[in-house]
Amino acid sequence: MSQKLENMMEDYSLEAVPAEMRRPWKDLAAVGVGIGSSLAVLLTGGLVTFMAGFWMGMLAAFIAFLVSTFFTISLGVISFRDGFSSNIISRAYAFGTRGSAIGSLIWAFMIIGFLGMESVLIGNSIFFYFDIEPTFTIKLIFYLILTAIWIVLSLFGNKLVSRVAEIMIPLLFLMLLFMVFLLMKQGSLVEAVTHGILVPNMTTSQGFAIALNATVVLAGLLAIVVADFTRFSKSTKDVVKVSVASNFSLFGVTMFFGAVITYFGYQLTNDYFLKQGMDPAAAGMAAITNPGITLVLAGGFWGLLTIIFSQSKVQVGNSYEGALALVNLFDTAFNWRPGRAVMVVLANIISLIFIFGNILHYIEAFLTIGSVLLCVWVTIVLTDYYVVRGTLKFGQKGIVNLDDIPAVNWIGLLTLVVSTFTGMAFYQQNWFQVPFIISTVCAFVLYLGLNYLKSQFTSSKKNNLNNISG
């Protein structure tokens, strides 16, 4: 019995997925679709269309869809071929064994931050609906119960994550359709899908830059999440199916619903925040960035149910991903391998610390730079695998033995730091408002260039030794 339980919990966090554990693409796609259909994405859909107008916001989402689908398929094919998680792939094709601890630390911080933030979104919605005063004791009891639920569900691995998503996704989209129906009395559907910029003094170029930045930075995040599940795929065609379904859910369906629900519910939510004593500017921004409050105000119990359907599947995925990142972090940094089950518990304990330590405020500020970091991370892996080892034949593809991977790939780490810093510097100086573009182009050129110089130096050194020995 104990052996059976251990097998159920094992997700090959440090091993390649064997052939007999490969699974149908629909099971895997459910996870990607589930991660993409969250309150955070609904919020993004509303934000970008208010800032850029509906069609320009949707254009930004479409561009992000193309970029993200390319990332997701390309990284997913690597995870399928090698059978390892994205953290292990980053060892072989980006940072080296010890160096990958830095990538895992970044990923763990972000995904566990999301785990904490999404729990807070659920908590705030429930407290708001039941008119509960969120004292410290009330919050402690509530978040402990919520954390226990995430731990139990994510302990049993990707199969249960898939099952939760498969149940919740249809229910969620039915509830979102019902929410749109309830909110349509607030305005016209034609107006909702044709309106222009709704933020005062915002130009078209400024709004589109904000929209593109807000959508495209999700590309690296989704690619890394989906790669952890496409390693269970049966074929490259299945990888493509999972990737397209996941990206379409995020950038197409969920952002569209976010745009429409935010448009219809804006006045209702804005009036609520004005009654709470906010000034008009603050109330307007709060109305755009609080889809959970909008859903509860518009749908009452049904709105609350929508939030629960949305966030439960996301949280199980976040808990699962956080544990995988911690497994690689502690293995590479401290040579400690207690198993994924321990890391599931640890990830959720850290999320509680984030919630009650008010660290979530700083995590929100970190999301922009963190998302750019993840896009650079994916770019380095793809450049190494497909160009450096593929086209140029500098090194071998395929992970045979983890012990054979070099301790540190300094070129990868240097590229990560320089490219991210360059993109963010351009962004902070208002020279270019989409740091993702600067950072990923810089990462490709720098990583490729440094590896070419390294190969030339190695070749020259080898020739000199041959000449001396000759």
Secondary structure, 3 states (H helix, E strand, C coil): CHHHHHHHHCCCCCCCCCHHHCCCHHHHHHHHHHHHCCHHHHHHHHHHHHHHCHHHHHHHHHHHHHHHHHHHHHHHHHHHHHCCCHHHHHHHHHHCCCCHHHHHHHHHHHHHHHHHHHHHHHHHHHHHHCCCCCCHHHHHHHHHHHHHHHHHHHHCHHHHHHHHHHHHHHHHHHHHHHHHHHHHHHCCHHHHCCCCCCCCCCCHHHHHHHHHHHHHCHHHHHHHHHHHHHCCCCCHHHHHHHHHHHHHHHHHHHHHHHHHHHHHHHHHHHHHHHHCCCCHHHHHHHHHCCHHHHHHHHHCHHHHHHHHHHHHHHHHHHHHHHHHHHHHHHHHHHCCCCCHHHHHHHHHHHHHHHHHCCCHHHHHHHHHHHHHHHHHHHHHHHHHHHHHHHHCCCCCCCCCCHHHCCCCCHHHHHHHHHHHHHHHHHHHCCCCCCHHHHHHHHHHHHHHHHHHHHHHHHHHHHHHHHHHHC
